[in-house]
């Protein structure tokens, strides 16, 4: 038996201000999340992007073409309900942050990592009072517990929409430091993504590109850039 798929039943999507933010209506009917909660987002700009995704649907509704809708659903149905658990999961990256694990050879890669990541570690220290220590090799070396507690507290302080974006910014880059740098506009998102790919870029220069790996990297980059856009749109002006 074929799986039932929703089909477009509306003529136009619109944005309406409601208690707690903004919602999207389809011919006056409010959009709900998969868990049947009201789809209410913090800003008119984000609601407008979601409405545009619904307006772009033709025939069968394809959720894969609706990234802002999916992220809003995740923020409402999942992150709001499990905020502490999600924050703990993300904050754990601080103890094994990408920017802290350095190669011990070859010299060129060591230098590239230092040039890319040392400024990030100094920035998180100056901006957030957190001192992370770089280490050579792949063996785990715990960071100072006070630094990790501070990063965890700042992660837990994010609202559900920010934490939804932060989840992908950190998960795709492998770095809590890069995630915070993205939230605070230290560099453009494309540049921060490139900083997270120092090792992979070096290996590609040596051995050439692997088609499957390149496709996976492109998907991760798209998710990273979307997360940044979702975060920005969810912030009140």
DARACOR-V381926 format. One line per field, one symbol per residue. ss: DSSP state (H for helix, E for strand, L for the rest). burial: 1 if it has 9 or more other C-alpha atoms within 8 Angstrom, else 0. Layout:
ss = ???
burial = ???
This chain:
ss = LLLLLLELLLLLEEEEEELLEEEEEELLEELELLLLLELEELLHHHHHHHHHHHHLLLLELLHHHLHHHHHHHHHHHHHLLLHHHHHHHHHHHHHHLHHHEELLLLHHHHHHHHHHHHHHHHHHHHHHLLLLLLEELLLLLLLLHHHHHHHHHHHHLLLHHHHHHHHHHHHHHLLHHHHHHHHLLLLLHHHHHHHLLHHHHHHHHHHLLLHHHHHHHHHHHHHHHHHHHHHHHHLLL
burial = 000000010000111000001111111001111000111111110111111111001001100001111111111111110010011101111101111111100000110110011101111110000111000000000010001101110011010111111111111111111111111000001001101111000111000000000100000110111111011011000
